[in-house]
Amino acid sequence: MKKISLLFFSLLLSVGLYAQDRGYAIMEFNIKEGYNQELLDNWIKYSEPEKIIDGSVIILQEIGVGGDNMSHRLIWSWELGVEWYEGIFDPMKEALWWTTLENNVEEYGEEYRGRILSWKGGDSKNNYTHVWDLKVSNPIQFKIAHDKIVKRFEKEFEGRSVGFGSYDFNRPNGASHWVSVSGSGDEDHLMLYNELEKHSDFFTLLAERGTVEDVGDDTPGDNTGGDSGGIIPEPVASFTISSNGGEAPIDITFTSTSTGEVNSWFWNIDDDSDIESLYSTFTHRYENEGTYDVTLTVVGPGGQDVYTESDAISITEADTSTETGLLSKTMSYDDETREYLIYIPTGYDPNSSTPILLAFHGFGGYNQYFINTADFRALADQFNFIAVYPQGLVCGDGTTWNTHPPGGDNKCSQDDIGFFAALLSEISASYNIDSSKVFLTGYSNGADFSYSMACYQSSLVTAIAPVSGLMPMVDASSECQPSHATSVMIFNGTIDYSRPYNGIDGYMMGVDQTVAYWSQYNNTDSSPQTNIVGDIENYTYLNGDNNTIVDLFKIVNGDHYWFNLSYNGNSMEELMWNFFSSN
């Protein structure tokens, strides 16, 4: 039998389940022609049909498909250790029911017994039930996965009954267990398939089960009757593929050409245990290189069939190393999808190592807007460096950069320090980056973050140029341990309302204090070269270790800005690059 993560998929749903110490018994029988209504009338007259809930109950179901040509079945459920009939029937009504049943039955079928391992009650209007018979090699693990799924998808399974149980006495089709779900009909169950398919983690949960084999399905009726009309031939699975592969990303369409009566299609197209589609035709985008098998399982009233085409799809990795211009990219880090913009200069040569500049937006900022403010693209083309604009995650009232390692010093839990290192690694895997020329700038909170990277990720950083930011106090007082002398260019206004020039007591260092820290650390000249042009005062500390410098641009009456200034004919961006390129 084929191992599957699919057929039970049509039954495993979501809502809160609870464990049951309950037994059940199933008795199948075939009603004499024309006696359906009489049987139903007597059932309503002598019993109280209801869903399986706490306590002993009995259910009558009409079988639409399956059941070894039986038309109906009775299902008893009772607490283990209690006789099944306790609390179900009035003794007189019970005797009358069995008498009338005997008069209505043409023949009796199999009887099955077992335990209900977990169950969630549902809406009495959902009187259409799908039951799948399964072989389960690890029932405990299967039950854990089953219950997790049911609890996880409360919205999709609201109002439905969901159950998982064992066959302890007789086993239809050799099954060891069953799983069932209620609904209002076939369309309702199809809707459920479609909803569950939207959840990326649904199939991940299914993978946690034990080994499962489908051994047949039994679909009790919706009071519409049903007759197999003889032996129904098994379907034969087959399919066509629009393309055998190509360069990622690529969209490929899969179309079932299966013959025979088919009710369900289950596609596995990338060599894992997940089902990618439940439709007869669909399109899938391949993002990663590799060679993939394609498997289609089809199920119909006559049975099921499986067809696999080995090595059907071959995907090669896209060559992005020569693509230039502005590109939008994502990466995964610490269970988060992180975004960044990357500008590849027109003269980029993958055979030559290229400097890289990373620019970090301020609190509440977005990289797609920040790139138009801190625009290095023209300079990148002129001087052949890569410019990167990462995107911070939302924290509290806006996007932010955590300036400290994960812990109480940050507002949020994301590890931005680790993300910076991972981002550099990600970019370096695709582009020829000069690791000795990694430059950082940023505005406001992004400027604070560039200071932190010079402390916590010093081995990855060549030089920084923060704008309208302050150095976090904790970095300088105890935790800032650069691995090498680091050139620093600083731009701050004297009337900055957000990052005051004199700092924030106990939280952020003043600008002059920060200049003194880096001058001392780099072992520069104690006295700066001074140049004043209008409202811009420039103080440059030269001759630090490894030719490092500390360069302060003090903008008199300057507020909290990414400054649009001109100094000796140079914009702030040009001043930065001249500074970076000298390192």
Stockholm file with secondary structure:
# STOCKHOLM 1.0

chainA/1-583         MKKISLLFFSLLLSVGLYAQDRGYAIMEFNIKEGYNQELLDNWIKYSEPEKIIDGSVIILQEIGVGGDNMSHRLIWSWELGVEWYEGIFDPMKEALWWTTLENNVEEYGEEYRGRILSWKGGDSKNNYTHVWDLKVSNPIQFKIAHDKIVKRFEKEFEGRSVGFGSYDFNRPNGASHWVSVSGSGDEDHLMLYNELEKHSDFFTLLAERGTVEDVGDDTPGDNTGGDSGGIIPEPVASFTISSNGGEAPIDITFTSTSTGEVNSWFWNIDDDSDIESLYSTFTHRYENEGTYDVTLTVVGPGGQDVYTESDAISITEADTSTETGLLSKTMSYDDETREYLIYIPTGYDPNSSTPILLAFHGFGGYNQYFINTADFRALADQFNFIAVYPQGLVCGDGTTWNTHPPGGDNKCSQDDIGFFAALLSEISASYNIDSSKVFLTGYSNGADFSYSMACYQSSLVTAIAPVSGLMPMVDASSECQPSHATSVMIFNGTIDYSRPYNGIDGYMMGVDQTVAYWSQYNNTDSSPQTNIVGDIENYTYLNGDNNTIVDLFKIVNGDHYWFNLSYNGNSMEELMWNFFSSN
#=GR chainA/1-583 SS CCBCSSGGGGTCCCSCCEEEEEEEEEEEEEECTTCHHHHHHHHHHHCCCCCCCSSCEEEEEEEEECSTTCCEEEEEEEETTSCTTTTTCCHHHHHHHHHHHHHHEEEEEEEEEEEEEEEECCCTTCCEEEEEEEEESCHHHHHHHHHHHHHHTTTTTTTCCEEEEEEEECCGGGCSEEEEEEESSHHHHHHHHHHHHTCTTHHHHHTTSCCEEEEEEEEECCSSCCCCCSCCCCCBCCEEESCSEEESSEEEEEEECCBSCCCEEEEECSSSSCCCBCSSEEEEEECSCEEEEEEEEEEETTEEEEEEEEEEEEEECCCCTTCCEEEEEEEEETTEEEEEEEEECTTCCTTSCEEEEEEECCTTCCHHHHHHHSCCHHHHHHHTCEEEEECCEEETTEEECCCSSSSTTSSSCCCHHHHHHHHHHHHHHHSCEEEEEEEEEEETHHHHHHHHHHHHTGGGCSEEEEESCCCBHHIIIIICCCSSCCEEEEEEETTCSSSCTTCBTTTBCCHHHHHHHHHHHHTCCSSCEEEEETTEEEEEECCCGGGCCEEEEEETTCCSSCCCCEETTEEHHHHHHHHHHTC
#=GC SS_cons         CCBCSSGGGGTCCCSCCEEEEEEEEEEEEEECTTCHHHHHHHHHHHCCCCCCCSSCEEEEEEEEECSTTCCEEEEEEEETTSCTTTTTCCHHHHHHHHHHHHHHEEEEEEEEEEEEEEEECCCTTCCEEEEEEEEESCHHHHHHHHHHHHHHTTTTTTTCCEEEEEEEECCGGGCSEEEEEEESSHHHHHHHHHHHHTCTTHHHHHTTSCCEEEEEEEEECCSSCCCCCSCCCCCBCCEEESCSEEESSEEEEEEECCBSCCCEEEEECSSSSCCCBCSSEEEEEECSCEEEEEEEEEEETTEEEEEEEEEEEEEECCCCTTCCEEEEEEEEETTEEEEEEEEECTTCCTTSCEEEEEEECCTTCCHHHHHHHSCCHHHHHHHTCEEEEECCEEETTEEECCCSSSSTTSSSCCCHHHHHHHHHHHHHHHSCEEEEEEEEEEETHHHHHHHHHHHHTGGGCSEEEEESCCCBHHIIIIICCCSSCCEEEEEEETTCSSSCTTCBTTTBCCHHHHHHHHHHHHTCCSSCEEEEETTEEEEEECCCGGGCCEEEEEETTCCSSCCCCEETTEEHHHHHHHHHHTC
//
